[in-house]
Amino acid sequence: MEIVEVEDATQDDLDAIYEVDRRAFEFPMSKASIERDLRDERLSKYFVARALGVVVGYIGLWCIYPEAHIISVAVDPDFQGRGIGKKLMETSLKWLKDAGFKHVFLEVRVDNTIAINLYKQFGFENVTVRKNYYQDGSDAFVMVCDLGKASNIDGEQKNE
């Protein structure tokens, strides 16, 4: 298995992030949205996962202290199932916790059990359902993580 490194994304990663998003999702974000987020370093933070120097995944955050919102997590379909999504989550949640953020929110398709189970590993809990959230009319769970109680950050699991 190739070594995957997670690092801060830059504007130079725009095309690669968009390509991963396009390959991972039926309804990808627009390239303009990703570009706007990469430029707005005050409110947005992106990390990319690289295998052999190639972007194979990313996570995007909106950061409005003391809360953050995970706007997207995507791994290239050819690289899914290798722990890359988990590594992206670990890196971003640790960064948020170290920066003093208290809570992280996200939306996830109600039928995306793989993602839901990943988020629960980090202490995310369902708080509500957003009806017709996605372009195809699918519902989404809204999930939240209290970073003070989060699991699997810094390589340790909390038993609370």
C-alpha positions in Angstrom: 0.0 0.0 0.0 1.2 3.5 -0.9 2.1 6.0 1.8 -0.6 8.7 2.1 0.2 12.1 3.5 -2.3 14.7 4.6 -1.3 18.3 4.3 -2.8 21.8 3.9 -4.4 22.4 0.5 -3.4 25.4 -1.6 -4.9 27.1 -4.6 -2.5 24.9 -6.7 -4.6 21.9 -5.6 -7.9 23.3 -7.1 -8.0 21.1 -10.2 -7.1 18.0 -8.3 -9.7 18.6 -5.6 -12.3 19.3 -8.2 -11.4 16.1 -10.0 -11.6 14.0 -6.8 -15.0 15.6 -6.0 -16.3 15.0 -9.6 -15.2 11.3 -9.5 -16.6 10.7 -5.9 -20.0 12.3 -6.1 -22.9 12.3 -8.5 -23.5 16.0 -7.8 -20.0 17.5 -7.3 -19.4 21.0 -5.9 -18.7 23.6 -8.6 -15.1 24.4 -9.3 -15.9 28.1 -8.6 -17.1 27.1 -5.0 -13.9 25.2 -4.3 -11.8 28.0 -5.7 -13.6 30.6 -3.5 -13.1 28.4 -0.4 -9.4 28.0 -1.2 -9.0 31.7 -1.5 -10.9 32.6 1.7 -8.4 31.5 4.3 -10.2 33.4 7.0 -13.3 31.2 6.9 -12.2 28.1 5.0 -9.6 25.3 5.5 -8.9 22.4 3.2 -6.6 19.4 3.6 -5.6 17.1 0.8 -4.4 13.5 1.0 -1.6 12.6 -1.4 -0.4 9.2 -2.5 2.9 9.4 -4.4 2.4 13.1 -4.8 -1.1 12.8 -6.4 -4.2 14.2 -4.6 -6.5 11.2 -3.9 -8.8 12.8 -1.3 -9.7 16.0 0.5 -11.7 17.5 3.3 -13.1 21.0 3.3 -14.1 23.0 6.3 -15.9 26.3 7.0 -14.6 27.7 10.2 -16.7 30.3 12.1 -15.4 30.2 15.6 -16.3 28.5 17.9 -18.0 26.1 15.4 -16.9 24.5 12.2 -18.7 22.8 9.4 -17.3 20.0 7.3 -18.6 20.9 3.9 -17.2 17.9 2.1 -15.0 14.8 2.5 -14.1 12.9 -0.7 -11.8 10.1 -1.6 -11.1 9.1 -5.2 -13.1 5.9 -5.9 -9.9 4.1 -6.9 -8.5 4.8 -3.4 -11.6 4.2 -1.2 -11.5 1.6 1.6 -7.8 2.3 2.5 -8.3 4.5 5.5 -7.8 7.8 3.7 -11.1 9.3 4.8 -10.3 8.4 8.4 -6.9 10.1 8.0 -8.5 13.2 6.6 -10.9 13.3 9.5 -8.2 12.8 12.1 -6.1 15.6 10.7 -8.9 18.1 10.4 -10.5 17.4 13.8 -7.1 17.6 15.5 -6.4 20.9 13.7 -9.9 22.2 14.8 -9.4 21.1 18.4 -5.9 22.6 18.6 -7.3 25.9 17.2 -9.9 26.0 20.0 -13.0 25.1 18.1 -15.7 23.5 20.2 -18.2 21.8 17.8 -18.1 20.5 14.3 -21.2 19.9 12.1 -21.8 18.1 8.9 -24.5 16.6 6.7 -24.4 13.1 5.3 -26.9 11.1 3.2 -29.1 9.0 5.4 -28.2 5.9 3.4 -24.4 6.5 3.4 -23.7 4.0 6.2 -19.9 3.8 5.5 -19.6 7.6 6.1 -22.0 7.6 9.0 -20.0 4.8 10.7 -16.8 6.7 10.1 -18.2 9.9 11.7 -19.5 8.0 14.7 -15.9 6.6 15.3 -15.0 10.2 16.0 -17.9 10.9 18.3 -20.4 12.5 15.8 -24.0 12.1 16.8 -27.2 12.6 14.7 -29.1 15.7 15.8 -31.8 16.1 13.1 -32.7 15.2 9.5 -32.7 17.7 6.6 -35.5 16.7 4.2 -34.7 16.9 0.5 -31.2 18.2 1.2 -29.5 16.8 -1.9 -30.1 17.7 -5.5 -31.8 14.3 -6.1 -34.2 14.8 -3.2 -32.3 12.6 -0.7 -32.4 13.4 3.0 -29.4 14.1 5.1 -28.6 13.6 8.7 -27.1 16.6 10.5 -24.4 15.3 12.8 -22.4 17.2 15.4 -19.2 16.4 17.3 -18.2 18.0 20.6 -14.5 18.3 20.2 -14.0 18.1 23.9 -15.4 14.6 23.9 -14.2 13.5 20.5 -12.8 10.0 19.9 -9.8 9.0 17.9 -8.1 12.4 17.8 -4.4 12.4 18.8 -4.5 8.6 18.4 -6.5 7.9 21.6 -10.1 7.0 22.2 -12.1 8.5 25.0 -14.4 6.4 27.0 -17.2 8.7 28.2 
